[in-house]
Amino acid sequence: MKTIKKLVLILIAIFSINAINAQEEEVKDKKLQIQGSIDAYYQTNLSAPDNVDQSFGTSFANELGFALGMANVIVSYDGEKTGVVADLAFGPRGDDAVGGYNINQLYAYLNVSESTTFTAGRFNTYLGYEVISPIGNFNYSTSYLFSSGPFSHVGLKADIALSEDFSLMLAFMNVTDVNNNLTGAYSGGAQLGYKGQYLNLYYDDGEALGFEIDYTGGFDITDSFFIGINAAYADNDGDGFYGAALYPQLSTSDSFAIGLRGEYFATMEDGVSDDSSVFAATLTGSYTVENLTIKPELRLDTWGDAKPYMDSDGMPKDNLSSFLIAAIYSF
């Protein structure tokens, strides 16, 4: 009987040790995370033939017929005070955003305190409402404000939680979208946040973008109705752009939402508007089943005095409309 009791105690000890080791391994596994997305789409012009090579004047989703977006893989490791993120992007959307490196983001961070974090490396921009990855945007195609501003920065930034409501970010970086700094030029950035509303600043002394001030925010009107807002002004020795966009979005169920992006965008030369302005309206539906999101989208861009598009007869025209349907899978 004593032998059986000893055997039972030994077995309990072994199982306990295995359970503890399994829990430790589970904790370790949680520190290392792999996530990402893939996306593709079909697009056809409604107001022009598809055999004419033309598209809206914004980034991404510029091909007709069946086309690829990007494959995005994000690997991160989070320690108690430090961590790293490697964000890789492949495909047309990734190439347009990050160039030949295929590195969307690559940075390390240090939590100096509970309220302050330092980040060094390449990170996506803090300016603007939209982002590079399609899973971060409601609309599949992107705005003129997003396409004209920075995509990413290489440098050092400090994120500071001033209180429960206020946040501050300060950054010292290469000029926008420059990985290898051969000119010795640098830029500075700042962001002041208050309850989900952000005022963003960027300055590089005329080396690339010049100066940009940007407001990004939004408000929950009801539990199912949200309005996002983006407005920006950029000036580089008299040349630049300005504009504003509204993003009303209505969730009709847990799986479906519909949203509109209405944007006014204009460029300027020598400090004066050069009559090159556009109003773009984009209506997007979003249906989600498990990790797959289907986004049908109608878009119409209408310019003021400019005629950057062509009709079916090859004649210049001031507007272009299209329909696309995108499939986005996240993991």
N, C-alpha and C positions, 0 to 999 in steps of 0.2 A: 504493500500500500504506500509506504514511504517513497519507494522508487517511482510509483506512478505520480505522486504529488510533485516530486522533484522534476519529473519529465514535463508535467503540466506547467510548472513555474518557468522552466527553461523555454518552453514553446511560447508562453506569454511574453517573456522578455524579448525573444527573437522577433515576434510580431510587432511589439512596441517599438523596437529599434528600427525595423523596416518602415513602420508608419511614420516615425519621426524623420527618417531619411527621405521618405517620399514627400512629406510636407516641405522639407528644406529644398528638395529639388523643384517642387512646385513653385515655391517662392522665387528661386533662382530663375525659373523659366519665365515668370511674370516680368522680371527685369528686362529680359530680352524679348522684344516684340517685332513682328514682321507684319506689315500691312501694305495696302496699295490698291490699285484699280487698273482696269483696262476699259477703253471706250472706242466705239466706232459709230459711223453715222451714214445716212443716205441724204443727199441734198439735191434739189432741183430748183431752177429759177422759174418764177411764175410770170415775170414781165419781160423775159428775154430768153433766147434759145440757149440750151445747154452746151451747144457746140462752139460758143464764143467764150474765150478764157477771160472771165471777169468775176469779181467778188466784191463784197463790202470792204471798206477800208479799215478793217479791224483785224486783230490777230486771231489765228486758228480758224478751223471750220471753213476754210476757203476753197475746198475742192468740191466738185460736182459728182453725182452718181454715188456709188458706194466708196467710202473713204475711211481711213484710219485716224484715230486720235492719238493716244499714246498708251504705253504700258508704264505704270508707275509703281515702283517698289520702295518701301520705306522701312529701313532697319534701324531700330533704336535700342539703346541700352541705358537704363536708368539706375544709377547708384544712389547712395544716401544723400550725397552732396554734389555729385558730378554725373555727367551723362554725355552721350554722343548720339548724333542722328546722321544717317546716310540716306539721302533721298535721290533715287536714280530714276531718270525718265528717258524713254525710248519711243521713237515714232515721230511723225510729222509735227504733232503738237509739242512734244518734248524738244525736238530739234529747233523749232522756232523760238522756244522760250529760253533754252539754255546753251545753244550752240553745240560745238563738237565735243564737249566734255561729257555729255550725258549725265551730268551731276546737277540736279535741281537745287538741292541743299546738301551741305556737308559742314557740320559744326559741332563743337563741344561746348558744354556749359558748366558753370560752377555756381551753386547756391551759396553765396557768401553769408546770407542770413535768411530768416524766414520771409523777409520783404525784398531782398535784392538778389538778382541773378545776372551774372556776366555770361555773354555768349560770344564766341569767336569762331569765324569761318565764313561760309557762304550761307545766307539765309534769304528767304523770299521777302519782298518789300513790305513795309508797314503802311505804305500809302495806298489809298484806293479801296473800293468796296469789293472788287472781284479778285480772284486768284488764278494761278496757272492751272491747278488741278480741276477737272470738271466736277468732281464730287464736292468741291467747296463753293460752287456757284449754283444759283437756281436756274438761270438761263444757260443754254449750252454755248451759243456764240457769245462773244465778249464785246464790251463797250469800247467806244473811242477813248474815253478817259483812261480805262485800263491799258489799252494798247499804246497810248502815247506816253504814259508814265513809266517809272522803273518796273522791272520784273524782279530783280534780285540785287543783293549787295554782298560785297566781301569786306569784312572788317570786324570791328568789336562794338558790342552794344551792351548797355546796362538797363535792365528792366527793374523798376522800383515801385513797389506798392506803397504809396504815400498814406493811404487809409483804406477803409473798406470800399470807398467810392472813387477815390482818385488814384491814378497811376501815372508814372512818368517813364519815358524811354529816352535815353541819350545814346548817340552812335557816332563813331569815327570810322570812316570807310574809304575804300577806293571810290572813284566816281561810279555812277550807276552802271550795272551790268558789265563791269570790267573785272576779269579774274586775275590777269597778269598785268600789274601796274608798271608800264614801261615809261610813263611820262612823269611820274613823281607827283601827280595831282591827286588830291584827296577831297572828300566831301564830309559834311556833317549833317546829322539828322536828329530830329526830336519828335516825340509824340506825347501829348497830354490827353489822358483819358478820364472821363467822368460818367459813370453809370452806363457804359456801353456806347458813349459818344466820344469820338476821337478827333483831335486837331493835330494834323501831321505837317511837319516842315522838313524840307530838304534843300541843301545849298552846296554848290560845287564851284563857285566863282567863275561861271561861264565855261567850264571845261567840257560839259556834256549837256545836261538838262538845264543847268543854271540854277534857278530858284523855283520851287514849287510849294504851294500851300494847299492843303487838302483837308476836307472835312468828310468823315465817314461815320455813319451811325444808323439808327433806325428806332422804331417804336412799335410796341405791341398794342394795337388799337383794341383788339379783343383777343381771346384765347386762340382764335383761328385766323385772325387778320393782322398782318404785319406790313409795315411800310419801311423799306430801306432807303437811305439817302446818301448820295455822293456828290460833292461839288469840289472843283479844283481850279486853280489858276497857276500857270507856269510861265516864267519869263526868262529868256536868255538873251540879254542885251537887245531887247525890243522884239525878239521873235519868240513865239510860244503858242499857248492855247489856253482856253478856258471853257467851262461847261458845267452842266449839272445833270443828274439822273435820279429818277424816282423808281422804286422797286416795290409796288404793291403786290402782296402775295396772300392768297386765300387757300386755306386747307379745308377741303370739303369732307375728308375722311382721313383715317390713319394712313391710307395708302395713296391718296390722290390730292394734289394741290395744283393751283393754276396761278401764274404770275405774269405781270407785265413790266417790261423795262421801257420807260420813256426817257429819251436822252436828247439834250441839246448840246452840240459841240461846235466850237469855232476856233479857227487859228488866227494868229495875228502876225504882222510883219512890221518892223520898225515901231512897235508900240501901238499900232493901229490895226483894227480888224481888217483883214484882207478880203472880206466878202466871201470867204470860203467857210460856210457853216452848213451843218446838217442836223436834221431831226430824224431820229431813228426810234421806231417802235417795234418791240419784240415781245410776242405773246407765246408763253411756254407752258405746257402741261407737264406734270411730273407724276408718273405712276410707278410705285415701288412694290415689288414682290420679293421677299427675302432680301438678298443682297443686290438684286438687279433693279435698275431704274431705267424706265423708258421715258424719253422726253421728246414729244412732238413740238415743233416750233415754227411759227410764222414770223417773218421779219420784213419790214419795209423801211428803207432809208431814202430820205428825200433831201436833196441839197438845195441851197438857195440859188446862187448864180452859177455855180459850177455844174458841168455836165460830164461826170467821170464814167458814165456807163453807156452801153450801146443797146439799141432795140433790135428787133428781128431783121430790120433792113440795114443794120450796121451804122445807123445814125446815132449821134450823141444824144443822151437823155440824162435828166437830173435825178432819176429815181430807179431803184432796183428792189424787187421783192422776191422772196424765196420761201420754200418750205423744206424743213429737214426733220428727220426723226433720228434720235441718237439713242444708243444703248450703252449704259455705264454699269459695270460690275465692280463692286468694291469688296475687299476682303481684309 
